[in-house]
Amino acid sequence: MFRPVLTLARRLGLRAGRCAVCGAVTPDGGRPLCPACAEALPPRTGGLCPACGELSGREEDPPSLCPECRADPPPWDELYFHGQYAGVMRRLILGYKFHNRFERNRLLGALGVRAFTARQGRVPDAVVPVPLHDRRLVWRGFNQSLEIARALARHVDRPLLVHGLTRTRNTPPQTRFGLKERQANIKGAFAADPALVKGRRLLLVDDVYTTGSTLRECARTLKRAGCTGVDVLVLARTVLD
C-alpha cells in the first residue's frame, strides 16, 4: 500500500538514506520512508465528506456530503487531503514547520500530489498557496503551504500564483483560539489580486485543515476577486471531537 508514495517521491527527485520520520536506514537509499512509516501513510479516499473532509463510515464507502455541508456548503467545491493529522503525518508536518526539517519538503509535496491523484482531482487553471504574513515568513524562513503548492503546480502543469493571495494582517496563530475566535481572528486578513485570479478556477493549498476558518476566508477572498471556482488541497485533516 505504501509503494505509490515511495515511487512518486522518487520521481519528484527525493533521495535519502534514512527514513524522514523515524530515522531508520531505508532498504533502498532512494526511499524517503521506511516500510513501517510508509505503511502508516495511505491516502484516505472514501468514508468522508468531499467538501469538508469529515470522516464517517468505513474507508471503503464512497465520498458523501455530510449534513452540515448540505445545509451550509463551504465556499469551495472539493477538499482533497491525504489523511488524518495524527501519528506519522503529524510528526512529519510538525518537524517540517517548527524543527527545521526542511529536507522533508519534497516528501510532503509528494504526499500532496498523491492526495490529489488518489481522488482524481480536477485540473485547475492555477494553484494558490495560503500565504504567511511577511513577519511570520521572516521568522520561519519559508512558507510550508507554498512549498507544497509548488509540487502541485508542477504535477498539473499550471501556473503557481505566489502572489495570488497576500496576508494583510499579522494575525496571532489560530491554534490559540476556538472556532468562533478563529473566525474573528482571520476575518479580513487576506487580499487577492484580481489581475491574477479573475476568471480562473483555482486550487487553494495549505498544510492542515483544523476548523477550516482560514481556508474559508481565503476562498471567499478569491471569489470576491473574481475567480470562477475554488478547490482546496491540504496534507492533513484534523479530526475534532
N, C-alpha and C positions, 0 to 999 in steps of 0.2 A: 504493500500500500504506500510505502514511503518512496518508492523508486521515481515517480514523476517529479517530486520535489527535488530530489538529488539531480536528476537528469536536467531539469530546467535550470537549476542553479549553475551547473557546469556549462550549459550553453550560453548563459549570461556572463561567463568568464570567471566565476568564483573558483579559486584554488586554495586549498587548505590542507594541512596535515593532521589537524586536531579538530574535534567536534567544537562548533562555535558556542555550544551551550554548556556541556559538562567537561570539556577539555580532553576527553578520551581520544587516543590515537585512532583515526578512522582507518578502516580496512583498505581504502583507496585514497591516496593522497589528494585526489581531486574532489573528494566528497566533503561538503561543509558540515555534515552532521553524522554522528554515529548512528547505526541502525536503530538503537533504542530511542534516541531523541527524535529521529525522523519518523518513526512509527507513531510517536505521540503528536504528530502534526498533520493529520489528514484533513483535507478541506471539507468543510461542512456544506453539503449541497441540498439536504432535504430536512423535513421536520422543522421548518422555520417560516417566518413571515418574510416574504421577499421585499417588503417595504421598510421594516424596522429591524429585522433580524431576530425578533423574539423567537426563542426555541419552544417547540411544542410537539408532542407526539414522538414518534420514532424517527430516527435519522433517515430511514428509507422512505418515509412518507413524502409526497410531493410538496413543494412550497405552497403555502396558502395564507392569504391575508388574515391577520389577527383581527379581532373585533374592534380594537382601538383604531387601527389603520383604516378599517372600512368606515368607521364613524367620522374620523378626523385624519384624512390622509396627510402624510408629511409632504413638504414642498419639493420632493423628488419622486422619481418613478421606481427605481430599483436600488436596493442596497446589496452590495457584494462584500462578503467578508470571509476570511479563511477559517476562523474558528473562534472558540471562546477565549476571552482574556484570562487565562489561567494556566498553571503548570508551565510547560516548556515555552509556550508562546509568551506568557507574561515575563518570564525570565529573559527571553530574547529581547523584548521591547524595552524593559527597564534598564538592562545593561547597555543597550544601544543608546538610549536617550540620556541617561544620568551617570553612566560609569565609563564614558569614553571608549565604548566598544564599537568604534566605527568600522572595524573590519567586518561587522555583521551587515553592512549596508547592502551589499549585493544579494545576500541571502534573503533579507527581508523584502527586497524588491522582487525576488523570485517568488516568494510566498504571495505577494500581492498579485503578480501575474497569474499564479496558479488559482487564486480565488476568483479571478475574472474569467479565466478559461473554463474552470470547473462548472460554472453556472452559465457558460456560453453567453457572456455579456455582449450587449450590442456595442458596436464600434462607435465612439463619439466623434465629434468634429474636432475636439481639442480636450486636453487634460489640464485641470487646475488644482494646485495644491492648496490646502488650508494654510494661510500664512502665519508667521510669527511676527510680533512687533519687533522693530529694529533693536530695541534694548534687549529683548529676550534672545534674539538671534546672536547678538554680540556675546551674551553670557554663555549660551550653549555652544556656539560655534557653527551650528548647522541647523537646518530645518528638516526634521525627520520626514515630514509629510512630502516635502519637495523631493527628497531622495527616493522615496517610494514612487512618487509620481513620475520621476524620470524613467524608471523601468517600465511603467505602464505606457508612457508615451512612445518609447522605443518599440514596445511589443505591438501596439496598434498602429504604429507609423503615423502618428498625428502630432500636431504642434503641442508643446508644453508651454502653457501661458503662465510663466513665472510671476508676472505682474497683473494677471487677470483679476486677482483679489489682493487687496492690501489690508493690513490691520491698522486702524487709525487710532486706537487707544491701547495702551499697555495695561490690559486688564489683569487683576490678580488670577492666579491659577484656579481653574474650575474645580480642582479636587478639594478645595476648601469649602465648597458650598453644596447645599441640597438642590433639588430640581428647580424650585422657584427662584432661589438665589442665583443659580447658574443662568437662568433665562434673563434675569435683570442685569447680571454682570456682563453678559456678552451682547446685549441689545445695542445696536448701532455701532458696533466695534469694527465693522468692515466696510470697505468701499470697493466697487467693481468698476473696471474700465470698459465703458460701452464700446469703444473702438476695437477692443479685443474680443468681447464676449457676445455682442449683439448678433442675433441671427444664427447662433451656433448651439448645437446640443453638446453639453459638457459632461465630463466625468470628473467629479469632485473627489479628491483623495485626502485621507487623514490616516492616522495610525490606529486609534482606538475609539470606538463608539461606546459612550457610557450612557448618558441620558439623551444624547442627540441634540442638545441645545446649541452647541457650536455649529454643527452641520446644518441645522435648520436655519440659523441666522445667515450662514454663508449662502445657502441655496436661495433664500428669499432675496438676498442682496444681488445675486447673479440674475435672478429673474427680473428684478426691478430694472436692471441694466439692459434687459432685452434679450437674454438667451432664450432659446426655444424649448429647452428642457434640460433636466439635470438627473444624472445617475450618481450614486455615491459608492466609493470603494474604501473600505478600511481593512486593516490586517485582522483586527480582533474586535469581538463584540462582548462587552461586559454583561454578565447575566445578573440582574438585580433581584434581590429577594422581594 
